[in-house]
Amino acid sequence: YLKGDTLAKLEENPYALVANVSGYNFNSADKLGKSLEIPLDDPRRIKGAVLQVLTENLAVEGNTYVDLKELLAKAAELLGSNDFDAIAAGINDLQHKNKIVVDDETAALQNIFETENEIANLLKQLIDRHQEESQYSEKEVTKAIEKAEKELDISYDDTQKLAIKNALTNPISILTGGPGTGKTTIVNGILKALRILAEIPKSALFSEDPPFLLAAPTGRAAKRMSEITGVAAKTIHRLLGIGIDGSGEEDLNTLNGEILIVDEMSMVDMFLFKKLIASIDSTAHVVFVGDKDQLPSVGAGNVFSDLIDSNIFPTTQLKQIHRQGDESTIITLAHDINEGKNQDNIFKKTNNYSFISCQPNLMGDAISQIIKLALKRGFDKDDIQILSPMYHGNGGVIKLNDVVQEIMNPPKVNSKKIENHNEIFRIGDRILQLQNNPEKDIYNGQIGKVISINENNPKECLVAKFDDREVTFSKNDLHDLTRAYAITIHKSQGSEFPLVILTLTKQNSI
């Protein structure tokens, strides 16, 4: 449905909204342009193609800019024309009209360029605000770390101590490392040492204005952070109050506290990051924690890696594996794969991982056998999680959820179910929240279990339990839910599971 003004604008220039309206792209504009008999070499069409390349590059790849040569080539491909002079003229006109920015050999959408500049300015302001001498001397911090070691019954190595010192003596610091390198152990050390330095009583940690602000991009990551630290962690959206009680972008919470620690930073895109740092007021220390080799954010930008690569902020990179025990071989394998060495180790059988080869069309059968064997060996149904890099295909999330649902939660006589877009939900199903919903206090990535279904009540058709909370969903809300026996690797980030089945097919090869 289009309002009169919008319809009039589209009739005047169907390509004008290519970068502004979700779901309206160059192909949509071209169909309308054809009906309006707009010539193929019309400047409006050429500029629409340029905007489409920049918009698609942002939406699909997450890139905030495009090399000019690539922009010219892709726009020419869209237009079905090699008139590069006309495309260059279109780029120049868009630049003059403040639609795009051309800088050296690259181009970006104007709003993306402005957002990146705002982020840089906000970070500079945070540093400048606390540029005065550190609140704590190095001697005081060293003593606090020593006391924290005793209270936590742990001995930090020099790199770990440096990370804690960086966090407590700088306005912004970064902690990065792969799995098992001790990031969480260091976060606990930072919190304990700061409690000692600032003489913070335990009761203050649970006050309305806690001194420690802990956050992560997803509900699962925030829950994991809370479990490990013993301090309440929130999703970034919840911390900022985004969408709560109808709050808008200008009504975000102000962040005041002794310290803000954000985990799983590789998942944070540029838009959420800007909101986060714009909300920081008197917080003295900000620590960004993550694995720079993790998957980048689904949204625009590669914020965490860019912060590290800038070499502006004190950064501690953890390389030594500290985690021991049964899972250490998995961690070693992860580091080997990341570093491109000992690649044959993935095919070995160890006490805690195995590689099972099968034909792609038999993947569902193979996973069924693994699950049945795991259940026989004492694993609980909730212990088993299937991860896939993709949604479609034999090893994709959609098909595997169908397969596994029949094992984990098959239909029973007279059992209640509800269907949404060819996906059937039954009582007892494991489900995944796909979008942030602050009003319901559930967030992207949270996993729950269906406990009630009422097909006859579209406003309250499904109830699910997320941790210890019951959440009611309407029929429309079901679009934000999917079954979670199999989930994408992206959605699993920041989580831990007793048993993981990871699907790999040639479709996933690089």
Order of alpha helices (4+ residues) and beta strands (2+ residues): alpha-alpha-alpha-beta-alpha-alpha-beta-beta-alpha-alpha-alpha-beta-alpha-beta-alpha-beta-alpha-beta-alpha-beta-alpha-beta-alpha-alpha-beta-alpha-beta-beta-beta-beta-beta-beta-beta-beta-alpha-beta
